[in-house]
Amino acid sequence: MGNIDLGVVEKHFHADRELGAMVQNHAKQAAVLVLLSGEAHARQLPADARVLLTHRSPSLRSHSGQISFPGGRVDSTDLNEVDCALREAWEETGLDRMSVIPLALLPQTYIRATKYPVRPVLGFAAQETAVGVIDYAETDDVFHAKLAHLIDPEQRFRVSYGSWVGDAFFYEGYVIWGFTALVLSALIQHAGWEQPWQRERIYPLAQVLARSKNNESSGY
């Protein structure tokens, strides 16, 4: 499924050195599962390549209405961050953790909204696994998003909120932005899948969210 240069990907995650430093020795930790599926030995992006995403319930206090990777806080019962990401994915989507091959730990990223760092766990499943909504109070949509759709230059843009500007994607009525878009952008670029797109196409975050089916108020 392409060559993901994890060393180069890292520079996308700690562009803000001050926030990066806050990750160290933080009492609270979280992990998310970035699950790719598709033909394992294809030299180029396979037609069936997908990534597992969820839509968080608009009634949640944190990250409500956002498109995200399955994941959550590391519990004392978790063996490590990989165990946490797999457990959370099972709890949120019913994913069979035995179908997942953990590939790598991506750099931790400090999330402003929650004020603690999140570790993306990159995983692979040779076949698209059966998933669905388990608890509508937490997650009201679960889907394997087509990577070809996310790579399409017409689906890519950036959003602004005050002085902040970040990558974003359109996906079947949803807007993917923030941490999830950051991870997807880094993977797409450094796997060699990226196509030229208009980075100067920037929209106010509140504007695009209002027109989406995310059901988010303002985003931040």
Secondary structure, DSSP 8 states (H G I E B T S, - for coil): -----HHHHGGGT-SSHHHHHHTTT-S--EEEEEEEES-TT-SS--TT-EEEEEEE-TT-SSSTT-EE-SEEE--TT-SSHHHHHHHHHHHHH---GGG-EEEEE---EEETTTTEEEEEEEEEESS------S-TTTEEEEEEEEHHHHHSGGGEEEEEETTEEEEEEEETTEEE-HHHHHHHHHHHHHTT------TT-EEEHHHHHHTSSS--SS--
